[in-house]
Amino acid sequence: MPEPSNIRLDKLLDHPAVADAVADVNLEFKERIAYRPPVCEAFKNPITHLVTDAQYQFKIDKEAHRQLSHIIDNAVQRVEGNDDGDDDVVRRYKKTRNIGIVFSGGPSPGGHNVIAGIFDAAKAANPQTRLFGFLMGPDGIIDGDTVELTHELVDRFRNVGGFTMIKTGRTKIDDENKMSLSRETCKNMELDALVVVGGDDSNTNAAFLAQEMFEDGIQVIGVPKTIDGDIQVRDAGGKVLCAMSFGFHTAARAFSQAIANLCTDAGSDVKYWHVCKVMGRVASHLALEVALQTHANMTLIGEDLADYMDDARLEKAEKEGVVDYTAYGMTLRHLSRVICDAILDRAAVGKNYGVLVVPEGVLEFINEIQVFIIKLSTIIGNFNKLHDQDFHTAFPTLNLKLEYLRRLVRGIRKDVSYHVWNARDDELFNDIPSFFQEGLLTERDSHGNFQFSQVETEAVLLGLVKDYLDLLKEKGHYKIGIQDVQFVKTLQKGGLDPELYGPILFGNWKQARFLMIKKTIISKKTLTSTLVKAGFLSDEDPIPAPIEKIFEQSVPKFKNQAHFYGYDGRGSNPTRFDCIYTYNLGRTVFSLIANGATGQMAAILNLEQDFANWRPIGIPIAPLMHLEERKGKLELVLEKSIVDIHSPAFRVVKMFRDKWLAANPGEDHYRHPGPIRFAGTSEENRPITLLLNAMGGHLSTQDEKVAESGT
């Protein structure tokens, strides 16, 4: 056999096996792009038509009525198949069109299939129809930067993650100049329709674009995209119209696989607490789904913390005849205590390790932090408006920012914000670690939102947790439980009688499987003192080796590893669920366009049910809009959906909290969802959150029917 150095590199690279091994596209990828998702029943017909569904009602904001007058009266429209439309209907449906598509905001798995669904439906209706992708997000509309979408380009990205085909961006079309440029681009391209694929802000943009270009005859359709899962649409009566935005399932599965691996590591190495921060600035949907997917030992749900009430404080205040407003809502300090309690409980049964999941926006649900965010956002917004200068440019360092706040307190700086920041705020703020001060004063995103992803949430919590654990350790409360059989074996091996030493060392001798060193024994010095007092040692004698070994095993060392899950999940290849969902969203978009709709959001009704029950619909965007404070002023926006703590999914997680914490001598209950598998039949067909909510709704309906029948 020749030496490797003698092998000609060109011959090596020409070998088919080597070529396959180093190719950009592997076999699984080829199978993925070749897959064609099934379509909803309505799309099996030659054409579709729209049917207004009057059962859904909305509470209209007066400002939305004023600003979006052309589309405010839109209603929910069902997409239904049409076998025998008359000539005019067919001609209108199949006419030649120019359609523009833009991705807006962060990538979300499945976006390429939205394009594929639109493309296939449009080309089937009329091969002469042209589709264009605006490059780099809304900037592409403003600048008129496009690429024509061809069969070759679309086929290359079917069922593939990311927004690579046409890229994306975060620009908002939020002023007259940008709106005018966007309108001119669409008119110059002779577009019949513009499709905006994005989150709540992007669909807000879609509504205003639809209003602006209504008289130009340019239709605008939105598509709900966000891995956070915070676009969930209900009507005024609570009827679900869109159960989940696309990309959520894929991101949750990607995060869950990685976190499940950490559960395995934690239970193997038995010395780390893994703290896993997952995306979710405003809502904790991803954290909730990850909890269901992995059974991590502890998962914080922000919405649950916001609903917290300190019963002890309330009872005390009631006895004193006063109102204690601080009893409403979780404090940062109390939250750290809750985490510490979980760590102590697991350590007591020998499990000085675990996995904690937190949503990136968990601090937003903490009262004291929320007050700081509101005040600082107001101060920053006021400064930018008053001085026509960026706050972060004017005060580039933390010290300069803090000095500005102090000047507000002293009244030296007579800005409009001087009454917002008082001496008490300044005192409390100065008690916060500098890295967290930096985080709270960090630059807001392009939408004026506080960027929780830039704050080391886990560091804030862990700093308090470590401090409190050190205090508990000094007081003898934080110890690792010693298994009784291990203690007996260790002492017998060292020639000592466990029956003699057990009652001296442990406070729960013979009472539990895991033995706890007495609280008074917190060091080798106190251990020696205890043994001397019991008559087992003299002051000069060394501690017997077996006893010293047991003591050292009982002394906890809190070690942690912090992880952030966000960009990896949103860049993942989509699950089969998201592939099917987004492809049908794309088909829905074209049906809305072909039937003359504008100002609508494409959605799939019954998404929480089996695929056979999915129904494509158009949801009116304008009636969903409400006034919300952005950058110090009220603006019309699409409302985000947060976790409903009364939902079946949350209630199930709450019910299993103690079991998954596993603060007992038994095994942990970690669940391993495995990798995203595109092939095979074992892949789950929807998020567990949706499954539980659907089952909960079904069982509630059954209970109501039973109650009505009296049986």
C-alpha positions in Angstrom: 0.0 0.0 0.0 1.5 3.3 -1.0 2.2 6.1 1.5 -0.6 8.7 1.8 1.9 11.4 0.6 2.3 9.5 -2.7 -1.4 9.6 -3.6 -2.3 12.1 -6.3 -4.7 14.6 -4.8 -6.6 15.0 -8.1 -7.2 11.2 -8.3 -8.4 11.2 -4.7 -10.9 14.0 -5.3 -12.1 12.4 -8.5 -13.1 9.2 -6.7 -17.0 9.1 -6.5 -17.0 8.2 -2.8 -14.7 11.1 -2.0 -16.7 13.5 -4.2 -19.9 12.5 -2.3 -18.3 12.9 1.1 -17.1 16.4 0.5 -20.0 17.6 -1.7 -22.1 20.6 -0.5 -25.3 18.6 -0.8 -25.5 15.2 1.0 -28.1 12.5 0.4 -30.4 13.6 3.2 -30.4 17.1 1.8 -31.3 15.8 -1.7 -34.2 13.9 -0.2 -35.3 17.1 1.6 -35.4 19.3 -1.4 -37.1 16.6 -3.5 -40.0 16.3 -0.9 -43.4 17.8 -2.0 -45.7 18.5 1.0 -49.3 17.5 0.9 -51.9 20.2 0.3 -55.1 21.1 2.0 -58.3 19.8 0.4 -59.2 23.2 -1.0 -56.0 23.3 -3.1 -56.8 20.0 -4.9 -59.3 21.9 -7.1 -58.4 23.7 -10.3 -59.1 27.1 -8.8 -60.2 28.4 -5.4 -62.7 31.1 -4.2 -63.1 33.0 -1.0 -66.1 32.8 1.3 -66.7 35.4 4.0 -67.1 33.8 7.5 -69.2 36.1 9.6 -68.9 34.0 12.8 -65.7 35.8 13.7 -66.0 39.3 15.2 -63.3 41.8 16.3 -63.2 44.7 18.6 -62.0 47.6 16.4 -59.7 50.3 17.7 -60.9 53.8 16.8 -57.4 54.7 15.7 -57.2 51.7 13.5 -60.5 52.7 11.9 -59.1 56.1 11.2 -55.7 55.2 9.8 -56.7 52.0 8.0 -60.0 53.0 6.5 -59.6 51.0 3.3 -59.1 47.7 4.9 -60.7 48.0 8.4 -63.9 46.4 7.3 -62.2 43.2 6.0 -63.6 40.0 7.4 -62.2 36.5 7.8 -62.3 34.7 4.5 -62.3 30.9 4.0 -60.4 29.5 1.0 -62.5 26.9 -0.7 -62.0 24.7 -3.8 -63.9 25.6 -6.9 -64.5 23.0 -9.7 -66.8 24.9 -12.0 -66.2 28.6 -11.9 -67.7 30.6 -14.8 -65.5 32.0 -17.5 -65.0 35.4 -15.9 -64.0 33.8 -12.5 -61.5 31.5 -14.2 -60.1 34.2 -16.3 -59.6 36.5 -13.3 -58.0 33.7 -11.3 -55.6 32.7 -14.0 -54.7 36.1 -15.3 -51.0 37.0 -15.7 -49.6 38.6 -12.6 -46.5 40.2 -11.2 -46.0 39.2 -7.5 -43.3 40.6 -5.1 -42.2 38.7 -2.0 -40.2 40.1 0.9 -38.8 38.5 4.1 -38.8 40.9 7.0 -37.1 40.4 10.4 -35.1 37.4 11.7 -35.0 34.1 9.8 -37.6 31.5 10.6 -37.5 27.9 9.4 -40.0 27.3 6.6 -39.8 30.7 4.8 -38.6 29.2 1.6 -41.6 26.9 1.5 -43.9 30.0 1.7 -42.2 31.1 -1.6 -42.5 27.6 -3.0 -46.2 27.4 -2.3 -46.9 30.8 -3.9 -44.7 29.9 -6.8 -46.3 26.5 -7.5 -49.8 27.9 -7.2 -49.1 31.0 -9.3 -47.3 29.0 -12.1 -50.1 26.4 -12.1 -52.7 29.1 -12.6 -50.6 30.9 -15.3 -47.1 30.0 -16.3 -46.6 33.6 -17.5 -47.0 35.0 -14.0 -43.7 36.4 -12.7 -42.5 36.3 -9.1 -39.8 38.6 -7.7 -38.0 38.4 -4.4 -37.0 41.7 -2.8 -33.4 41.4 -1.6 -32.3 42.1 2.0 -35.7 42.6 3.4 -37.8 45.8 3.2 -34.7 47.7 2.0 -35.1 45.8 -1.2 -38.6 47.4 -1.6 -37.3 50.9 -0.8 -34.3 50.5 -3.2 -36.0 48.4 -5.9 -33.5 45.7 -5.5 -35.0 42.4 -6.7 -34.3 39.0 -8.2 -36.7 37.0 -10.3 -37.8 33.7 -8.8 -37.3 30.9 -11.2 -38.0 27.1 -11.0 -34.2 26.5 -10.6 -33.9 29.0 -7.8 -37.0 27.9 -5.9 -36.3 24.2 -6.3 -32.9 24.7 -4.8 -34.4 25.9 -1.5 -37.5 23.7 -1.0 -37.9 22.5 2.6 -34.6 24.2 3.5 -34.1 26.5 6.5 -33.1 30.1 6.6 -34.0 33.0 4.3 -31.0 32.4 2.1 -32.8 32.6 -1.2 -33.5 36.4 -1.0 -32.0 37.2 2.4 -33.8 39.4 5.0 -33.6 42.7 6.9 -35.1 44.6 9.8 -35.9 47.9 8.2 -39.3 49.2 8.9 -41.3 51.1 6.3 -42.4 53.6 9.0 -42.3 57.1 7.5 -43.7 59.0 4.5 -40.4 58.9 2.6 -39.9 55.1 2.9 -43.6 54.5 2.1 -43.4 56.7 -0.9 -40.3 55.0 -2.2 -41.9 51.6 -1.6 -45.0 52.6 -3.5 -43.0 53.9 -6.4 -41.0 50.6 -6.6 -44.2 48.5 -6.7 -45.8 50.7 -9.3 -42.7 50.8 -11.5 -42.5 47.0 -11.4 -46.2 46.9 -12.2 -46.8 44.6 -9.3 -50.3 43.2 -8.8 -49.4 42.0 -5.3 -46.8 42.3 -2.5 -46.4 39.5 0.1 -44.8 40.4 3.4 -43.4 37.5 5.4 -42.7 38.5 8.9 -43.6 38.9 12.6 -46.0 41.3 14.3 -44.2 44.5 13.3 -43.8 43.2 9.7 -47.5 42.4 9.5 -48.2 45.8 10.9 -46.2 47.2 8.0 -48.2 45.0 5.6 -51.4 46.6 6.9 -50.1 50.1 6.3 -48.8 49.2 2.8 -52.2 47.7 1.9 -53.8 51.0 3.0 -51.3 53.1 1.1 -51.5 51.1 -2.2 -55.2 50.3 -2.1 -56.1 52.9 -4.7 -53.2 51.8 -6.9 -54.8 48.3 -7.0 -51.7 46.7 -5.5 -52.7 43.9 -3.1 -50.7 43.3 0.1 -50.8 40.0 2.0 -49.1 39.2 5.2 -47.7 35.9 6.4 -47.2 35.1 10.2 -43.5 34.3 10.9 -41.7 34.2 14.2 -39.9 31.4 16.1 -41.1 33.0 19.4 -44.6 31.8 18.6 -46.1 35.1 19.7 -48.4 35.5 16.7 -51.5 33.7 17.8 -54.7 35.2 16.5 -58.1 34.9 18.2 -61.3 36.9 17.5 -63.1 38.9 20.2 -64.9 35.8 21.4 -61.7 33.9 21.9 -62.1 31.7 18.8 -58.6 30.6 17.5 -57.8 31.7 13.9 -54.1 31.2 13.9 -52.8 28.8 16.6 -49.0 29.4 15.9 -46.7 31.3 13.6 -44.4 29.2 11.4 -40.9 28.3 12.5 -41.8 27.8 16.2 -41.9 24.1 16.0 -38.5 23.8 14.3 -36.8 26.2 16.7 -38.3 24.5 19.7 -37.2 21.0 18.5 -33.7 22.3 17.7 -33.4 23.8 21.2 -34.9 20.7 22.8 -32.5 18.4 21.2 -29.5 20.4 22.4 -31.0 20.8 25.9 -31.8 17.1 26.1 -28.2 16.4 25.4 -27.3 18.6 28.3 -29.7 16.6 30.5 -27.8 13.5 29.5 -24.5 15.3 30.3 -25.8 16.5 33.7 -26.9 13.1 34.7 -23.6 11.6 33.6 -21.1 14.1 35.0 -23.3 14.8 38.1 -21.6 18.1 38.9 -23.1 20.9 36.7 -26.2 22.9 36.6 -26.8 23.8 33.0 -28.7 27.1 32.7 -30.3 27.3 29.2 -31.6 30.7 28.0 -34.0 30.3 25.0 -35.3 33.0 22.7 -38.6 34.6 23.7 -38.3 38.3 24.6 -42.0 39.0 25.2 -43.5 35.6 25.5 -42.4 32.2 27.0 -43.9 29.9 24.3 -40.5 28.4 23.4 -39.6 27.8 27.0 -43.0 26.1 27.6 -42.5 23.8 24.5 -38.9 23.0 25.5 -40.2 22.0 29.0 -42.6 19.6 27.4 -40.0 18.3 25.0 -37.2 17.7 27.5 -38.7 17.6 31.0 -35.8 19.8 32.2 -35.6 19.9 36.0 -36.9 23.5 36.2 -38.4 25.8 33.6 -39.3 29.4 34.3 -42.3 30.8 32.5 -42.4 34.6 32.6 -46.1 34.9 32.4 -46.4 32.7 35.5 -44.0 34.9 37.4 -46.0 38.0 36.5 -49.1 36.4 38.0 -47.3 35.5 41.2 -48.7 36.8 44.5 -46.8 36.6 47.8 -49.5 35.1 50.1 -47.5 35.6 53.3 -47.0 39.3 52.6 -50.7 39.7 51.7 -51.8 38.0 54.9 -49.5 40.2 57.0 -50.7 43.4 55.3 -54.3 42.4 55.8 -53.7 41.9 59.5 -52.1 45.3 59.7 -55.0 46.9 57.7 -52.7 48.1 54.9 -52.1 47.3 51.2 -48.7 45.9 50.3 -48.3 46.5 46.6 -44.9 44.8 46.6 -46.7 41.5 47.3 -48.0 41.5 43.7 -45.5 40.1 41.2 -42.3 38.2 41.6 -39.2 40.1 42.7 -35.7 39.3 41.4 -34.6 38.3 44.9 -37.5 36.0 45.5 -37.0 34.4 42.1 -33.4 33.6 43.0 -34.7 32.0 46.2 -37.1 29.8 44.2 -34.2 28.6 42.1 -32.0 28.0 45.2 -34.8 25.9 46.8 -34.8 23.6 43.8 -31.0 23.3 43.9 -31.1 22.5 47.6 -33.9 19.9 47.3 -32.0 18.0 44.6 -28.7 18.2 46.4 -30.4 16.7 49.5 -30.9 13.5 47.5 -27.5 13.4 46.0 -28.3 15.3 42.8 -26.0 18.3 42.9 -26.7 18.9 39.2 -29.6 19.7 36.9 -31.0 21.7 34.0 -32.7 25.1 34.2 -34.5 26.6 31.3 -35.3 30.4 31.2 -36.8 32.5 28.5 -34.6 35.4 27.4 -37.3 37.9 28.5 -37.9 36.5 31.9 -36.5 39.6 33.6 -39.2 41.6 31.8 -41.8 39.9 34.0 -40.0 41.0 37.2 -41.7 44.1 38.6 -38.6 46.1 39.7 -36.8 45.4 36.4 -39.9 46.3 34.4 -40.1 49.7 36.1 -36.4 50.4 35.3 -37.0 49.4 31.6 -40.0 51.7 31.3 -38.3 54.6 32.9 -35.0 54.2 31.0 -36.8 53.7 27.7 -38.7 56.9 28.3 -35.6 58.8 29.2 -33.7 57.5 26.2 -36.7 58.2 23.9 -37.1 61.7 25.3 -33.4 62.5 24.9 -33.4 61.4 21.3 -36.5 63.5 20.5 -35.4 66.6 22.4 -31.8 66.8 21.3 -32.2 65.2 17.8 -29.2 63.1 18.9 -28.8 59.4 19.7 -28.5 58.8 23.5 -26.0 56.0 23.1 -23.8 58.1 20.8 -24.0 61.1 23.2 -23.0 58.9 26.2 -20.9 56.1 24.8 -19.7 54.7 28.2 -21.6 53.4 31.2 -20.1 56.0 33.5 -21.3 58.8 31.2 -24.8 57.3 31.1 -24.9 57.0 34.9 -23.7 60.6 35.3 -26.5 61.8 33.0 -29.0 60.0 35.3 -27.5 61.5 38.4 -27.8 65.0 36.8 -31.5 64.3 36.2 -31.9 63.5 39.9 -30.0 66.7 41.0 -32.1 68.8 38.6 -29.0 70.0 36.8 -30.3 68.8 33.5 -33.7 70.3 32.9 -34.8 67.7 30.3 -38.4 66.6 30.0 -37.2 63.4 31.8 -36.0 65.0 35.0 -39.3 64.1 36.8 -39.1 60.4 35.6 -35.9 59.5 37.5 -35.8 60.1 41.2 -33.3 59.7 44.0 -34.8 56.3 45.0 -34.4 55.0 41.4 -30.8 56.1 41.3 -30.1 54.5 44.7 -31.6 51.1 43.6 -30.0 51.3 40.2 -26.6 51.8 41.7 -27.0 48.6 43.8 -27.3 46.6 40.5 -24.1 45.0 39.2 -22.4 47.1 36.5 -22.8 44.5 33.8 -26.6 44.5 34.4 -26.7 48.3 34.5 -25.0 48.2 31.1 -27.7 45.7 29.9 -30.6 47.9 31.1 -29.0 50.9 29.3 -28.2 49.0 26.2 -29.4 50.4 22.8 -33.0 49.5 21.9 -33.6 47.6 18.7 -34.9 49.2 15.5 -38.5 48.9 16.8 -37.7 50.6 20.1 -37.8 47.3 22.0 -35.4 46.5 24.9 -33.0 43.9 23.6 -33.1 41.1 26.3 -31.0 38.9 24.1 -28.1 41.3 24.7 -28.5 41.0 28.5 -26.9 38.1 30.4 -30.1 37.1 32.0 -28.5 33.9 33.4 -25.6 35.9 34.9 -28.1 38.2 36.7 -30.0 35.3 38.2 -26.9 33.1 38.9 -25.1 36.0 40.7 -28.0 36.2 43.2 -28.3 32.4 43.3 -24.6 31.9 44.1 -24.6 34.6 46.8 -27.6 33.0 48.5 -26.2 29.5 48.2 -23.0 30.6 49.9 -25.1 32.0 52.7 -27.0 28.8 53.1 -23.8 26.8 53.0 -22.4 28.8 55.8 -25.6 28.2 57.8 -25.4 24.5 57.1 -28.5 24.3 55.0 -26.9 23.5 51.6 -25.4 20.0 51.7 -25.3 17.0 49.4 -27.2 14.0 50.7 -25.1 10.8 51.2 -26.7 7.5 50.2 -27.0 5.3 53.3 -25.5 2.2 51.7 -22.6 4.3 50.5 -22.0 5.6 54.0 -22.1 2.1 55.5 -19.8 0.7 52.8 -17.3 3.5 53.2 -17.1 3.2 57.0 -16.9 -0.6 57.0 -14.2 -0.6 54.4 -12.2 1.8 56.7 -12.8 -0.4 59.7 -15.3 1.9 61.4 -18.8 1.0 62.8 -21.4 3.0 60.9 -23.9 2.4 63.7 -21.7 4.4 66.1 -20.9 7.3 63.8 -24.2 7.6 62.0 -26.2 9.3 64.8 -23.3 11.6 65.4 -22.9 12.8 61.8 -26.4 12.8 60.4 -29.6 14.6 61.5 -31.8 12.1 59.8 -30.0 8.9 60.6 -32.2 5.8 59.9 -34.9 8.1 58.6 -34.2 8.5 55.0 -32.3 6.8 52.1 -30.1 9.9 51.7 -28.5 11.1 54.9 -27.9 14.8 55.7 -24.8 15.9 57.6 -26.0 17.9 60.6 -26.4 21.7 60.1 -23.9 22.4 62.8 -21.1 20.6 60.9 -20.1 23.1 58.2 -16.3 22.7 58.2 -13.6 20.2 59.2 -13.1 22.3 62.3 -16.8 21.8 63.3 -16.6 18.2 62.3 -13.6 17.7 64.6 -15.4 19.5 67.4 -18.5 17.2 67.0 -16.4 14.1 67.1 -14.4 15.3 70.1 -17.6 16.2 72.0 -19.0 12.7 71.2 -15.9 11.1 72.6 -14.6 9.6 69.3 -11.5 11.9 69.1 -9.2 13.9 71.2 -8.4 17.5 70.2 -5.1 16.4 68.7 -6.4 13.4 66.8 -6.9 13.6 63.0 -10.3 13.0 61.5 -10.6 9.3 60.4 -10.1 9.0 56.7 -13.5 7.4 56.0 -15.3 10.2 58.0 -13.4 12.9 56.2 -14.2 11.3 52.8 -18.0 11.3 53.7 -17.8 14.9 54.8 -16.1 16.1 51.7 -18.7 14.3 49.6 -21.4 16.2 51.4 -19.9 19.6 50.8 -21.5 21.1 47.6 -19.6 22.9 44.9 -22.1 24.8 42.8 -20.8 24.7 39.2 -22.8 26.0 36.3 -22.6 26.2 32.6 -24.6 28.9 30.7 -26.0 28.4 27.2 -28.0 30.6 24.8 -30.3 29.0 22.2 -31.6 31.3 19.5 -29.8 31.8 16.2 -29.0 28.1 15.9 -32.7 27.2 16.1 -33.9 29.8 13.7 -31.3 28.6 11.2 -32.3 25.0 11.4 -33.9 23.0 8.5 -37.6 22.9 9.2 -39.5 20.0 10.7 -42.0 18.1 8.5 -44.7 20.1 10.3 -43.2 23.4 9.4 -42.6 22.3 5.8 -46.2 21.3 5.3 -47.5 24.4 7.2 -45.5 26.9 5.3 -46.1 25.4 1.9 -49.8 25.6 2.5 -49.5 29.1 3.7 -47.9 29.9 0.4 -50.8 28.3 -1.5 -53.2 30.3 0.7 -51.4 33.5 -0.1 -51.9 33.0 -3.8 -55.6 32.1 -3.4 -56.0 35.4 -1.5 -54.2 37.3 -4.3 -56.1 35.5 -7.1 -59.4 36.3 -5.5 -58.7 40.0 -5.0 -58.0 40.1 -1.3 -55.7 42.8 0.3 -54.8 43.7 3.9 -55.2 40.0 4.9 -52.9 37.6 6.7 -52.6 34.1 5.3 -53.3 31.5 8.0 -54.4 27.9 8.5 -57.4 27.3 10.7 -57.4 24.2 12.9 -53.6 24.1 12.9 -53.7 22.4 16.3 -55.7 19.5 14.8 -54.7 16.7 12.4 -53.7 17.8 8.9 -57.0 16.5 7.4 -58.8 19.2 9.3 -56.5 22.1 8.3 -58.4 24.9 6.5 -56.8 27.8 4.7 -58.1 31.3 5.6 -57.4 35.0 5.3 -57.4 37.0 8.5 -58.0 40.7 8.4 -55.0 42.5 9.8 -56.4 46.0 10.5 -59.0 44.8 13.1 -56.1 43.1 15.0 -54.3 46.4 15.5 -54.3 48.4 18.7 -52.4 51.3 20.2 -49.1 50.5 22.0 -46.3 52.7 23.2 -43.3 52.6 21.0 -40.3 54.9 21.4 -42.2 57.1 23.8 -45.3 57.5 21.6 -48.5 55.6 20.8 -48.5 53.6 17.6 -50.8 51.1 15.9 -49.3 47.6 16.1 -50.3 44.0 15.9 -50.6 42.6 19.4 -48.2 39.9 20.6 -49.7 36.8 22.2 -48.2 35.6 25.5 -48.5 32.2 27.3 -52.0 31.7 28.7 -51.4 30.3 32.2 -54.9 28.8 32.1 -54.2 26.8 28.9 -54.0 23.0 29.1 -50.3 23.0 28.0 -49.2 25.3 30.8 -51.3 23.5 33.4 -49.8 20.2 32.4 -46.3 21.6 32.8 -47.3 23.1 36.2 -48.7 19.7 37.3 -45.4 17.9 36.4 -43.1 20.5 38.0 -42.4 18.4 41.1 -42.0 15.2 39.1 -39.5 16.7 36.6 -37.6 18.4 39.4 -37.0 14.9 40.7 -35.9 16.0 44.1 -36.2 12.4 45.4 -34.0 9.4 45.4 -35.4 8.0 42.2 -34.3 8.6 38.6 -34.6 11.8 36.7 -37.4 12.0 34.1 -35.6 13.5 31.2 -37.2 13.2 27.8 -35.1 12.9 24.6 -36.9 14.2 21.6 -34.0 13.4 19.3 -32.9 15.3 16.2 -35.2 16.7 13.6 -35.8 13.8 11.3 -37.2 14.6 7.9 -37.5 11.0 6.7 -39.3 8.2 8.5 -42.7 7.9 10.2 -41.8 8.7 13.8 -41.5 12.4 13.5 -44.2 14.2 15.6 -46.8 16.0 13.5 -47.2 19.2 15.6 -45.8 21.0 18.6 -46.8 19.3 22.0 -48.2 22.7 23.1 -50.7 22.6 20.3 -51.5 18.9 20.9 -52.3 19.5 24.6 -54.3 22.6 23.9 -56.3 20.8 21.2 -56.9 17.8 23.5 -57.9 20.2 26.3 -60.4 22.0 24.1 -61.8 18.7 22.9 -62.3 17.3 26.4 -63.9 20.6 27.6 -66.4 20.4 24.7 -67.2 16.8 25.7 -67.7 17.8 29.3 -70.0 20.7 28.2 -72.1 18.3 26.1 -72.3 15.8 29.0 -73.4 18.7 31.3 -76.0 19.9 28.9 -77.4 16.4 28.4 -77.6 15.8 32.1 -75.8 12.4 31.8 
